[in-house]
């Protein structure tokens, strides 16, 4: 296994608790809340996640659980009328989580809207698709920036702002359609509005990676729009990450969790929503997609969630999936500002990535997809190394590696993820 050169910079790894999922966490005893926060955010005890994706609400006031309330739930009287914003300081529990994340050192906060309020759209509803009415473009841009201003009031600096989520899909919950051309036109309204507030624009969180290419291509082809989009982001639900997006700007895989019908805590059971499946998808996002950022979907939810943690409301406790440890194997050690290093492996069963952190430490991630142990030699910087094993029986189990030499031979257990950190 040999390293060759520097590839993309890493912005970080993250998660979301949109759609009021923090209300589930905050109903737990305080000690359990802290344990969950540690699992998400602590680089010593958990995943050390460094990006928090917030959901900008669009639903009417008094909406039930699972619907995110708008900061302007009622039509102020038209697109040119003085706005009538409201702010409860809670935002479905997201303010609480953002403040906690900041205490753990998170400084990348991505606020994203699934839809505009219904009165801004041609279908009169924030759900079931529909499109933004042209007359409301500037008012919607102002609305998004105001959301960031409310967070600034709470001591949280929103760094990245999105105006659409999966604009290529119509669903029964908050959703709004944009074609690539419509998104490009709106970027030219939002871009300067966001820039005056010190915000970077992300676009467009399409439901499929191939679909996102069309949005990225349209924006890149328009010089007036291209200047305003700082990051291009897509999801791999409809089509997988199979190559880079056509842009020189940073790229994020900004939402994904595997499909499935049950809560699953397994590492490798062939279900497609176990820990190993998540590790493989992270690897593909970083290598095939050249992603600079990786944002998983829910950190915690209830029932048959494929999130990282399941909240058990009946017993006021929680359960942890191996999906969390698959993500943690990358996010705990590969820190914002790291660069990915080109690396090759002779054995095709090994999926390998390597990184150098800003402080100089190096991280090698080795996913052994074979059903038998595999021995391999790795070359890193000289220094003290520790190997962390994640498989069915281990969750980042640490083993110091002897010596300071750069060449080391490892035996990798079958169907496992080994993280080597050299300091």
Residue pairs with C-beta under 8 A, 6 or more apart in sequence:
1 343
1 344
1 345
1 346
1 350
1 352
1 364
1 366
1 376
1 377
1 378
1 379
2 343
2 344
2 379
3 341
3 342
3 343
3 354
3 379
3 380
4 341
4 342
4 343
4 344
5 341
5 342
6 339
6 340
6 341
6 342
6 356
7 290
7 339
7 340
7 341
7 342
8 290
8 291
8 292
8 339
8 340
9 250
9 292
9 337
9 338
9 339
9 340
10 292
10 293
10 334
10 335
10 336
10 337
10 338
10 339
10 340
10 355
11 51
11 108
11 231
11 250
11 252
11 292
11 293
11 336
12 49
12 50
12 51
12 108
12 293
12 294
12 331
12 335
12 336
13 47
13 49
13 50
13 51
13 293
13 294
13 295
13 296
13 327
13 330
13 331
13 334
14 49
14 50
14 51
14 52
14 53
14 108
14 110
14 293
14 294
14 295
14 296
15 40
15 49
15 51
15 52
15 53
15 295
15 296
15 297
15 298
15 299
15 308
16 52
16 53
16 54
16 55
16 255
16 295
16 296
16 297
16 298
16 299
17 25
17 52
17 93
17 94
17 97
17 298
17 299
17 300
18 53
18 54
18 55
18 68
18 92
18 94
18 112
18 114
19 55
19 66
19 67
19 68
19 92
20 65
20 66
20 67
20 68
20 92
20 93
21 93
21 298
21 299
21 300
21 301
21 307
22 92
22 93
22 94
22 96
22 97
23 65
23 92
23 93
24 300
24 301
24 302
24 311
24 313
25 33
25 36
25 93
25 97
25 300
25 311
26 33
26 93
26 96
27 311
27 313
27 316
28 36
28 311
28 316
28 317
28 318
29 316
32 316
32 317
32 318
35 318
36 299
36 300
36 309
36 318
37 100
37 104
38 45
38 46
39 45
39 46
39 47
39 308
39 309
39 320
39 324
40 46
40 47
40 49
40 299
40 308
41 47
41 48
41 49
41 100
41 101
41 104
41 106
42 48
42 104
43 332
43 335
46 324
46 328
46 332
47 308
47 324
47 327
47 328
47 331
47 332
48 328
48 331
48 332
48 335
49 106
49 299
49 327
49 331
50 105
50 106
50 107
50 108
50 331
50 335
50 336
51 106
51 108
51 109
51 110
51 293
51 295
52 97
52 98
52 101
52 106
52 108
52 109
52 110
53 110
53 111
53 112
53 254
53 255
53 295
54 91
54 94
54 98
54 109
54 110
54 111
54 112
54 151
54 158
55 68
55 92
55 94
55 111
55 112
55 113
55 114
56 68
56 71
56 111
56 112
56 113
56 114
56 144
56 147
57 67
57 68
57 69
57 70
57 71
57 91
57 92
57 174
58 68
58 70
58 113
58 114
58 115
58 116
58 117
58 118
58 126
58 174
59 67
59 68
59 69
59 70
59 73
59 126
59 174
60 69
60 70
60 73
60 74
60 118
61 69
61 70
61 73
61 74
61 86
62 69
63 69
66 173
67 173
67 174
68 92
68 114
68 174
69 88
69 91
69 92
70 117
70 126
71 85
71 86
71 87
71 143
71 146
71 147
71 150
72 83
72 84
72 85
72 86
72 117
72 143
73 86
73 117
74 84
74 119
75 117
75 119
76 82
76 83
76 84
79 120
79 133
79 135
79 136
79 138
79 139
80 139
83 139
83 142
83 143
83 146
85 143
85 146
85 150
87 150
87 153
89 95
89 154
90 96
91 150
95 151
95 154
95 156
98 109
98 151
98 154
98 156
99 154
99 155
99 156
101 109
102 155
102 156
107 157
107 159
108 159
108 160
108 336
109 151
109 156
109 157
109 158
109 159
109 160
110 158
110 159
110 160
110 161
110 162
110 202
110 254
110 295
111 144
111 147
111 148
111 151
111 158
111 160
111 161
111 162
112 161
112 162
112 163
112 164
112 165
112 202
112 205
112 254
113 144
113 162
113 163
113 164
113 165
114 126
114 164
114 165
114 166
114 173
114 174
114 175
114 176
115 121
115 126
115 127
115 130
115 174
115 175
115 176
116 126
116 132
116 136
116 140
116 143
116 176
117 126
117 143
118 124
118 125
118 126
118 127
118 130
120 132
120 133
120 136
120 139
120 140
121 130
121 131
121 132
121 133
121 136
121 176
122 130
122 131
122 132
122 133
123 129
123 130
123 131
124 130
126 174
126 176
127 171
127 172
127 173
127 174
127 175
128 170
128 171
128 172
128 175
129 169
129 170
129 171
129 175
129 176
129 177
130 175
130 176
130 177
131 176
131 177
131 178
131 182
132 140
132 176
132 178
132 182
132 186
137 185
137 186
137 189
138 189
138 193
140 163
140 186
140 190
141 163
141 186
141 189
141 190
141 193
141 194
142 193
144 161
144 163
144 190
144 194
145 161
145 193
145 194
145 197
145 199
147 158
148 158
148 161
148 197
148 199
149 197
151 157
151 158
152 158
158 199
159 199
159 200
160 199
160 200
160 201
160 202
160 230
160 231
161 190
161 194
161 199
161 200
161 201
161 202
162 201
162 202
162 203
162 204
162 205
162 233
162 254
163 186
163 190
163 201
163 203
164 176
164 178
164 183
164 203
164 204
164 205
165 175
165 205
165 255
166 175
166 205
166 206
166 207
166 235
166 237
167 176
167 177
167 178
167 179
167 183
167 204
167 205
167 206
167 215
168 177
168 206
168 207
168 208
168 211
168 238
169 175
169 207
169 238
170 177
178 186
178 204
180 204
180 214
180 215
180 217
180 218
180 219
181 218
183 203
183 204
183 215
183 218
183 219
184 218
184 219
184 222
184 225
185 225
187 201
187 203
187 219
187 225
187 228
187 229
188 222
188 224
188 225
188 228
190 201
190 228
191 201
191 225
191 227
191 228
191 229
192 228
194 200
194 201
194 228
195 228
200 230
200 231
201 228
201 229
201 230
201 231
202 229
202 230
202 231
202 232
202 233
202 252
202 254
203 215
203 219
203 229
203 231
203 232
203 233
204 212
204 215
204 216
204 219
204 232
204 233
204 234
205 212
205 233
205 234
205 235
205 254
205 255
206 212
206 214
206 215
206 234
206 235
206 238
207 235
207 237
207 238
208 234
208 235
208 236
208 237
208 238
208 239
209 234
209 235
209 236
209 239
209 240
209 241
209 242
209 245
209 289
210 238
210 239
210 242
211 234
211 238
211 239
212 232
212 233
212 234
212 235
212 245
213 234
213 245
213 246
215 232
215 234
216 232
216 234
216 245
216 246
216 247
217 246
218 225
219 225
219 226
219 229
219 232
219 247
220 226
220 246
220 247
229 249
230 249
230 250
231 249
231 250
231 251
231 252
231 292
231 293
232 245
232 247
232 249
232 250
232 251
232 252
233 251
233 252
233 253
233 254
233 293
234 245
234 251
234 252
234 253
234 254
235 253
235 254
235 255
235 256
236 253
236 256
236 281
236 285
237 256
240 284
241 253
241 281
241 284
241 285
241 288
241 289
241 291
242 284
242 288
242 289
243 288
243 289
244 251
244 288
244 289
244 290
245 251
245 289
250 292
250 293
251 289
251 290
251 291
251 292
251 293
252 291
252 292
252 293
252 294
252 295
253 285
253 289
253 291
253 293
253 294
253 295
254 293
254 295
255 295
255 296
255 297
256 281
256 296
256 297
257 273
257 296
257 297
257 298
257 306
257 307
257 323
258 272
258 273
258 277
258 278
258 281
258 306
258 323
259 272
259 273
259 306
260 271
260 272
260 273
260 304
260 306
261 304
262 304
263 303
263 304
263 305
263 310
263 319
263 321
264 271
264 273
264 274
264 306
264 321
265 319
265 320
265 321
265 322
266 274
266 275
266 322
266 392
267 274
267 275
267 276
267 322
267 326
267 390
267 391
267 392
267 415
268 274
268 275
268 276
268 391
268 392
268 415
271 277
273 306
273 323
274 322
274 323
275 321
275 322
275 323
275 325
275 326
275 390
276 322
276 326
276 367
276 415
276 417
278 296
278 323
278 326
278 327
279 326
279 329
279 367
279 390
279 417
280 351
280 367
280 369
282 294
282 326
282 327
282 330
283 351
283 353
283 365
283 367
285 291
285 294
286 294
286 330
286 340
286 353
287 351
287 353
294 330
294 331
296 307
296 308
296 323
296 327
297 306
297 307
298 305
298 306
298 307
298 308
299 307
299 308
299 309
300 307
300 308
300 309
300 310
300 311
300 318
301 307
301 310
301 311
302 310
302 311
302 312
302 313
303 310
306 321
306 323
307 321
307 323
308 320
308 321
308 323
308 324
308 327
309 318
309 319
309 320
309 321
309 324
310 318
310 319
310 321
311 318
312 318
312 319
322 390
322 392
322 395
325 390
325 395
325 396
326 390
326 417
328 395
328 396
329 365
329 388
329 390
329 396
329 417
329 419
330 365
330 419
332 396
333 355
333 357
333 361
333 363
333 388
333 419
333 421
334 355
334 357
334 363
334 365
335 357
335 358
335 359
337 357
337 358
338 355
338 356
338 357
338 358
338 363
339 355
339 356
340 353
340 354
340 355
341 354
341 355
341 356
341 362
342 354
343 352
343 353
343 354
343 364
344 352
345 351
345 352
345 366
345 376
346 376
347 370
347 374
347 376
349 368
349 369
349 370
349 374
350 366
350 367
350 368
350 369
350 370
350 374
350 376
350 412
351 366
351 367
351 369
352 364
352 365
352 366
352 367
353 364
353 365
354 362
354 363
354 364
354 365
354 380
355 362
355 363
355 364
355 365
356 362
356 363
357 363
360 381
360 423
361 383
361 421
361 422
361 423
362 380
362 381
362 383
362 421
362 422
363 419
363 420
363 421
363 422
364 378
364 380
364 419
364 420
364 422
365 417
365 418
365 419
366 376
366 378
366 410
366 412
366 417
366 418
366 419
366 420
367 416
367 417
368 374
368 412
368 413
368 414
368 415
368 416
368 417
368 418
369 415
370 414
370 415
371 414
371 415
372 414
373 411
373 412
373 413
373 414
374 411
374 412
374 414
375 409
375 410
375 411
375 412
376 409
376 410
376 412
377 407
377 408
377 409
377 410
378 407
378 408
378 409
378 410
378 420
379 406
379 407
380 406
380 408
380 420
380 422
381 406
381 422
382 404
382 405
382 406
382 422
383 404
383 422
383 423
384 400
384 404
384 422
384 423
385 400
385 401
385 408
385 420
385 421
385 422
385 423
386 398
386 399
386 400
386 401
386 420
386 421
387 398
387 399
387 400
387 401
387 410
387 418
387 419
387 420
388 396
388 397
388 398
388 399
388 418
388 419
388 420
388 421
389 396
389 397
389 399
389 413
389 416
389 417
389 418
390 396
390 397
390 416
390 417
390 418
390 419
391 413
391 415
391 416
391 417
392 415
396 419
401 408
401 420
408 420
410 418
410 420
412 418
